[in-house]
Amino acid sequence: MQKRLASCSCGQLTAEVSGDPVRISICHCLACQRRTGSVFGEQARFPRENVALAGNATAYVRVGDEGGQVTFHFCPTCGSTVYYALESHKGFVGIPVGAFADPSFPAPRISVYEERMHCWVVPPPDAERIP
């Protein structure tokens, strides 16, 4: 079973995952743009039992557009978000793909909040696209 290691910038907070993600998506919502400092966020979702977390984290809870809560866990030293939990998907952990620092990571299969997508962004041609 493949293992991957996600880490914050300073290496203090990590998430080691086993196996393939059940979902890889890009999100163009304004909250993801602000959280990442980029024009979209890309995340991979894994079953909770396949994720081993280590290090100290600070949590930030955000209420989404539809009322659900997302708890982001980031390093209190360098500020990098390493994982998050969705209230609506308790058995899963989301991890920003950039935290893996792995150019061979699989492409996203879903693109959401496309009405907020920057006009020059081009999602993968075979990705499911949700306005």
C-alpha positions as CSV (number, residue, x, y, z in Angstrom):
1,M,0.0,0.0,0.0
2,Q,1.4,3.4,-1.0
3,K,2.3,5.9,1.7
4,R,2.6,9.6,1.3
5,L,3.7,12.3,3.8
6,A,2.2,15.7,4.0
7,S,3.9,18.3,6.1
8,C,3.9,22.0,7.1
9,S,6.7,24.2,5.9
10,C,8.8,23.8,9.1
11,G,8.1,20.0,9.3
12,Q,6.6,20.1,12.9
13,L,3.1,19.0,11.8
14,T,2.6,16.0,9.6
15,A,0.0,13.7,8.1
16,E,1.1,10.3,6.8
17,V,-1.5,8.6,4.6
18,S,-1.8,5.0,3.4
19,G,-3.5,4.1,0.1
20,D,-5.1,6.3,-2.5
21,P,-7.3,9.2,-1.9
22,V,-11.1,8.7,-2.3
23,R,-11.5,12.2,-3.8
24,I,-9.1,14.8,-5.3
25,S,-10.7,18.1,-6.0
26,I,-10.0,21.8,-6.7
27,C,-12.2,24.4,-5.1
28,H,-12.5,27.9,-6.5
29,C,-14.5,29.4,-3.6
30,L,-13.4,32.7,-2.2
31,A,-12.6,31.1,1.2
32,C,-10.2,28.6,-0.4
33,Q,-8.6,31.4,-2.3
34,R,-8.0,33.4,0.9
35,R,-6.9,30.3,2.9
36,T,-4.3,29.2,0.4
37,G,-3.2,32.6,-0.9
38,S,-3.7,31.1,-4.4
39,V,-6.6,31.2,-6.9
40,F,-8.0,27.8,-5.8
41,G,-7.4,25.2,-3.2
42,E,-6.6,21.6,-4.2
43,Q,-7.3,18.8,-1.6
44,A,-7.3,15.1,-1.3
45,R,-9.7,13.2,0.9
46,F,-8.7,10.0,2.7
47,P,-10.5,7.6,5.1
48,R,-9.7,8.7,8.7
49,E,-8.2,5.3,9.5
50,N,-5.6,5.7,6.7
51,V,-4.2,8.9,8.2
52,A,-1.6,9.2,11.0
53,L,-1.2,12.7,12.4
54,A,1.8,13.9,14.3
55,G,2.8,17.3,15.8
56,N,1.0,20.2,17.4
57,A,-1.8,21.9,15.5
58,T,-4.0,25.0,16.0
59,A,-7.6,24.7,14.8
60,Y,-9.7,27.2,12.9
61,V,-13.4,26.5,12.4
62,R,-15.1,28.0,9.4
63,V,-18.8,27.8,8.5
64,G,-19.3,27.1,4.8
65,D,-21.8,28.7,2.4
66,E,-24.3,25.9,3.1
67,G,-23.9,26.1,6.9
68,G,-21.6,23.1,7.5
69,Q,-18.4,23.4,9.6
70,V,-14.9,22.8,8.4
71,T,-12.1,22.6,11.0
72,F,-8.7,23.5,9.5
73,H,-5.6,22.3,11.4
74,F,-2.5,24.3,10.9
75,C,1.0,24.6,12.3
76,P,1.3,27.2,15.1
77,T,4.9,27.8,14.2
78,C,4.8,28.3,10.4
79,G,1.1,28.6,9.7
80,S,0.7,25.9,7.1
81,T,-2.6,24.1,6.9
82,V,-1.8,20.3,6.9
83,Y,-5.3,18.8,7.3
84,Y,-8.9,19.5,7.8
85,A,-12.1,17.8,8.9
86,L,-15.6,18.3,7.4
87,E,-18.5,18.1,9.8
88,S,-20.5,16.4,7.1
89,H,-17.9,13.7,6.3
90,K,-16.7,12.6,9.8
91,G,-14.9,9.5,8.6
92,F,-12.6,11.4,6.3
93,V,-9.6,13.8,6.5
94,G,-8.9,16.3,3.8
95,I,-5.3,17.3,3.1
96,P,-4.1,20.1,0.8
97,V,-2.3,18.5,-2.1
98,G,0.5,21.1,-1.8
99,A,1.4,19.8,1.7
100,F,2.6,16.6,0.0
101,A,5.1,18.6,-2.2
102,D,4.8,15.7,-4.7
103,P,4.6,16.7,-8.4
104,S,3.6,13.1,-9.2
105,F,0.4,13.4,-7.1
106,P,-2.7,12.5,-9.2
107,A,-4.7,15.2,-10.9
108,P,-8.0,16.5,-9.4
109,R,-11.2,14.7,-10.6
110,I,-13.6,17.3,-9.4
111,S,-13.7,21.1,-9.8
112,V,-16.2,23.0,-7.6
113,Y,-17.4,26.6,-7.2
114,E,-16.5,27.3,-10.8
115,E,-18.6,30.4,-10.9
116,R,-15.8,32.0,-8.8
117,M,-13.0,30.5,-10.9
118,H,-10.4,32.9,-12.3
119,C,-11.0,33.3,-16.1
120,W,-7.5,31.9,-17.0
121,V,-7.7,28.7,-14.9
122,V,-8.3,25.5,-16.9
123,P,-9.3,22.4,-14.9
124,P,-8.3,19.0,-16.2
125,P,-10.4,18.2,-19.2
126,D,-11.8,15.0,-17.7
127,A,-12.7,16.5,-14.3
128,E,-16.3,16.7,-13.2
129,R,-17.2,20.4,-13.2
130,I,-19.7,21.8,-10.6
131,P,-20.7,25.5,-10.9
